[in-house]
Amino acid sequence: MKRTHLPLNALRVFEASARHLSFTRAADELAVTPAAVGQQIRALEDTLGVVLFRRLTRNLELTPEAEQALPALQQGFLAFEEAVRLMQAGQSSTVLSLAAPRALVAKWLAARLADYGRLHPHVRFAITAHDAGEVDFTQANLDLALHFGGEPQAEAIHGRTLGAERLITVAAPGDPAAACIAHPLDPETICVESAITLADAGLAIDAAAAGLGRARVPALLAAADLAAGRVVALDEGVAAAGAWWLTAPTPQWRQAKVRDLVAFLLGGD
């Protein structure tokens, strides 16, 4: 019989009945009525074309065919239990798997995960770099993903936003580019633009801090460098066409570890 046609629920009822040699005790274990157990066994016998039990006056007796098959069936259920254990272990409360753009990890997320880890020292993080839009959760075993853009539109994918984002221009303190913006009427000022092309906003911020010119970057990514004085903001910025989103499929949102981390990230600075 093909696995797609296996009557798994009826086989589970048979295994319990065979172990107890009693429909009543099997019913107690499975939290159903003895009549429901009897119906499942009769349906299984009809499906297989095999008699599984001899109904005696006070108890049941396995037929030779059922007795021969029972150990293999029990091993199969043990294998199912082990498979479920492994799946649960992969998403245990001590491991959080995340995907995020490299720049967001370097400039914002890593520091907050470190803070969270100090509060929850048993937690471990597995981070995958993902820079191209929303994550395809059907192809990745992730608890949570972060991306920049619009609200997730995929079916059964839900998100929480970190808030509206702005694009600001930054440069190193004392850089001629900064002076150009701060004092645009100063005839001695020379405006400098960088000729470097960089892979992401995090590298652009670092290049600006090194004096290589201005960088137009999301304010969230520049916040730590602004606070540390590595760069200065040259303008108030403009609204970005998108926001940072924390996204996950519905089942992941049911996990306490995901809800706790999201609450922490949303509550942080």
C-alpha positions in Angstrom: 0.0 0.0 0.0 1.3 3.5 -0.9 2.2 5.8 1.9 -0.3 8.3 0.7 -3.1 5.7 1.3 -1.9 4.4 4.7 -4.7 4.6 7.2 -2.5 6.1 9.9 -5.2 6.9 12.5 -6.6 3.4 12.2 -3.2 1.9 12.6 -2.6 4.0 15.7 -5.9 2.6 17.1 -4.8 -0.9 16.2 -1.4 -0.5 17.9 -3.0 0.6 21.1 -5.6 -2.1 21.0 -3.0 -4.8 20.3 -0.8 -3.5 23.2 -3.6 -3.6 25.7 -5.6 -6.5 24.1 -8.6 -4.4 25.0 -10.7 -1.9 23.1 -11.8 -0.3 26.3 -8.2 0.3 27.6 -7.2 1.5 24.1 -10.1 3.9 24.1 -9.0 5.3 27.5 -5.5 5.9 26.2 -6.8 7.6 23.0 -9.5 9.6 24.7 -12.3 8.1 22.5 -15.1 5.7 23.1 -14.8 1.9 22.9 -17.3 1.9 20.1 -15.1 4.3 18.1 -12.2 2.0 18.6 -14.2 -0.9 17.4 -15.4 1.0 14.3 -11.8 1.9 13.4 -10.6 -1.7 13.8 -13.5 -3.0 11.6 -12.7 -0.3 9.0 -9.0 -1.2 9.1 -9.8 -4.9 8.7 -12.0 -4.1 5.7 -9.3 -1.9 4.1 -6.5 -4.5 4.6 -8.7 -7.5 3.9 -7.2 -9.1 7.0 -8.7 -10.2 10.3 -6.7 -8.6 13.1 -8.3 -9.7 16.3 -10.3 -12.7 17.6 -13.0 -11.5 19.8 -13.1 -13.7 22.9 -15.5 -13.6 25.8 -13.4 -11.5 28.1 -10.6 -10.2 26.0 -9.0 -10.0 22.6 -6.4 -12.2 20.9 -4.2 -11.2 18.0 -4.4 -13.2 14.8 -1.0 -14.6 13.6 -1.0 -12.0 10.8 -1.5 -9.1 13.3 1.0 -10.6 15.7 3.6 -10.8 13.0 3.1 -7.2 11.8 2.8 -5.5 15.3 6.6 -5.2 16.0 7.2 -3.5 12.7 4.3 -1.1 13.2 5.5 -0.2 16.7 9.0 0.5 15.3 7.4 2.7 12.7 5.6 4.8 15.3 8.8 5.1 17.3 10.5 6.4 14.2 7.6 8.9 13.8 8.1 10.1 17.4 11.9 10.5 16.8 11.2 12.5 13.6 8.9 14.8 15.5 11.5 15.2 18.3 14.1 16.2 15.7 11.8 18.7 14.1 11.0 20.2 17.4 14.6 20.3 18.5 15.4 22.2 15.3 13.1 25.0 16.5 13.7 24.7 20.2 13.4 27.6 22.5 17.2 27.8 22.8 17.9 28.5 19.1 16.6 31.4 17.0 17.2 31.3 13.3 17.0 34.7 11.5 17.6 36.1 8.1 18.5 39.7 7.6 20.4 42.0 5.3 24.1 42.2 6.1 24.0 46.0 6.7 21.2 45.6 9.2 23.0 42.9 11.0 26.2 44.9 11.3 24.8 48.3 12.1 21.7 47.5 14.2 20.7 43.9 14.8 23.9 42.4 16.2 24.1 44.8 19.1 20.5 44.2 20.0 20.9 40.4 19.8 23.9 40.8 22.1 21.7 42.7 24.6 19.0 40.1 24.3 21.5 37.3 24.8 22.7 38.9 28.0 19.1 38.8 29.3 18.6 35.2 28.0 22.0 33.5 28.2 20.6 30.1 27.1 19.6 31.5 23.7 21.7 30.9 20.6 21.3 32.7 17.3 21.8 31.4 13.7 21.9 34.3 11.3 21.6 34.0 7.5 22.5 37.0 5.3 19.6 37.8 2.9 19.8 41.1 1.0 17.3 40.7 -1.8 13.8 41.6 -0.6 11.4 39.3 1.3 12.5 35.8 2.3 10.9 32.8 0.7 10.0 30.9 3.9 9.1 27.8 1.8 12.8 27.4 1.0 14.2 28.3 4.4 14.0 26.9 7.9 13.8 30.2 9.7 12.1 31.5 12.8 12.1 35.2 11.7 13.2 37.4 8.8 14.0 41.1 8.6 13.7 43.0 5.3 13.3 46.5 4.0 10.3 47.3 1.8 6.6 47.1 1.9 4.3 45.1 4.2 4.6 41.4 3.4 2.0 40.3 0.9 2.6 36.5 0.7 -0.1 34.3 2.0 0.2 33.3 5.7 3.2 35.6 6.2 2.7 38.3 8.8 4.9 41.2 9.9 5.6 43.9 12.4 7.3 47.1 11.4 10.1 48.8 13.1 8.5 52.1 12.1 8.8 54.6 9.3 12.3 55.1 7.8 14.1 58.1 6.5 17.0 58.4 4.2 19.6 60.8 5.6 23.0 62.1 4.3 26.0 61.5 6.5 29.7 62.3 6.4 32.7 62.3 8.6 32.9 65.2 11.2 35.0 68.0 9.7 34.7 66.5 6.2 34.5 69.2 3.4 31.2 67.6 2.4 29.8 68.3 5.8 31.0 71.8 5.7 29.4 72.3 2.3 26.0 71.4 3.7 26.4 73.1 7.0 27.6 76.4 5.5 26.5 76.6 1.9 27.3 80.3 1.6 30.9 79.9 2.7 33.1 80.7 -0.4 36.0 78.8 1.1 34.0 75.5 1.2 34.8 72.8 -1.3 32.1 70.1 -1.8 33.4 66.6 -2.0 31.4 63.6 -3.5 32.7 60.0 -3.2 33.5 58.1 -6.3 33.3 54.8 -4.5 30.5 52.3 -5.3 29.7 50.0 -2.3 27.7 46.9 -1.8 25.4 48.0 1.0 24.5 50.9 3.2 26.6 49.7 6.1 29.8 49.9 4.0 28.7 53.3 2.8 28.5 54.6 6.3 31.9 53.2 7.1 33.3 54.8 3.9 31.7 58.2 4.9 33.2 57.9 8.4 36.6 57.3 6.8 36.3 60.6 4.9 35.5 59.2 1.5 32.5 61.4 0.9 28.8 61.5 1.7 26.5 58.5 2.1 22.8 58.5 1.6 21.6 55.8 4.0 18.6 54.7 6.1 18.6 56.5 9.4 18.2 53.3 11.4 21.5 52.0 10.1 23.3 55.3 10.8 22.0 55.8 14.4 24.8 54.0 16.2 27.5 55.8 14.2 25.8 59.1 14.7 25.6 58.5 18.4 29.3 57.6 18.6 30.3 60.7 16.6 31.8 58.7 13.7 29.6 60.5 11.3 27.3 63.6 11.3 24.0 64.1 9.6 24.0 66.6 6.9 20.2 66.9 6.5 17.0 65.9 8.1 16.4 63.3 5.5 13.4 62.3 3.4 10.8 59.6 3.9 12.0 56.3 2.5 9.7 54.3 0.2 9.5 51.4 2.6 10.2 50.3 6.1 12.0 47.7 8.1 9.8 44.6 8.7 10.0 41.6 11.0 8.3 38.8 9.2 7.4 35.1 9.8 4.8 32.6 8.8 1.8 32.1 11.1 3.2 29.0 12.9 6.4 30.8 13.9 4.4 33.6 15.4 2.9 31.1 17.8 6.3 30.3 19.2 7.1 32.2 22.5 10.7 32.6 21.5 9.7 34.5 18.4 7.2 36.7 20.1 9.6 37.5 22.9 12.4 38.5 20.5 10.1 40.6 18.4 8.8 42.4 21.5 12.4 43.1 22.6 13.4 44.5 19.1 10.3 46.7 18.9 10.9 48.0 22.4 14.6 48.8 21.8 15.9 52.2 20.8 
